[in-house]
Amino acid sequence: MGATGMNQQVTSELQALRRTVLTLAPKAEAAQANALLTLGFRKLAQGDFSKDYLEFSFWPQLALLLPEKEQPKLKAAFAKLEQPQ
C-alpha cells in the first residue's frame, strides 16, 4: 500500500492493524479479511473512510471474520480513522 494522502505514522498504524486482523482471522478467511482491509485503506487514502462506511459496510463484513471478544477493541481502532463526510 502506498502512503498517498497519508503520513508515515498513519501508514504504520494501518499496517499494525492489518497484522492484528490477519492474525485473529481464521486462516481460511485471511484472503477475504485482507481484501476488506485493502478496500478500507484505499477509502482512507481517498478521504472517504466515513462513519457511515465504517458502520454499514466495512465493519459488518470484517466483524464476521473476527473473534467476538476482540471486536470492540478493533472497532474502536478503526473508528479513530473515521473521516468527516
N, C-alpha and C positions, 0 to 999 in steps of 0.2 A: 504494500500500500504506500503510495506517495504521501508526502506531507502537504499537498496542495491545500492552501487555505487553513492549515493548522500548524501550530508551533510544535517544536520538538517535544516539549513536556506533554502536550495533549496526545501526540502520537505515541509516546512511551506508555502513557496511561491506557490508551486503547489497546496496545499490544499486550499489556499485562491483563486487561480484561479478557482479551481473546484467549490467552493461555489459560486463564482460570476457567472460562466457559468450556473450552475444549477438554480440559482435564476432568471437569464434572459431568459432561455429556457422555452418554453411553457410546462406546466405540462405533457401534452400528449407526449412530446418529451424528457422528462428528462432521461428516461432509455437509449435512443439512444445517447444522449449527454454524459451521464456518461460512456457508453461503449467506445465512441471515446476518451474520456479523459483517461480512463484506458489504452487503447492501446497506446496512445501517451506517457503516463507516463512510460509505460514499455519500449517503444523505447528509451526514455530518459535515463532510468536506464541502458540500454544496450549500451549506447553511439551511438545510431543510429537515433537521432532526427535531421535529416539533413534539410538544406534549401529546398531541393527537396521534402522531405517528407512533410514538412510544407506546401509548395506552391501547391503541386499537389495531395496530399492525405488528410492529416489531416484537414487543414484549409477549403478547399472547402466543405467538408462534415459538419464540425462544423458550418461554417458561415450560412448555410441554416437554422439552428436552433436558430439563434440569431437575435435580433433587429438590423436593418441596422445601426442605429445611434451609436450603441455600438461596432460594428465590428472593426473599425480602432484601437481603444484603446486596445481591446483584442488581435487582431492580433499582434500588437506591443509587447504586453506582452509575447506572445508565441514566437515571433521572437527572443527575448532575450535569449531563451532557446536553439536556434539552436546550433548544434554541427558540427564540421568540418567533411567532408566526407572522 
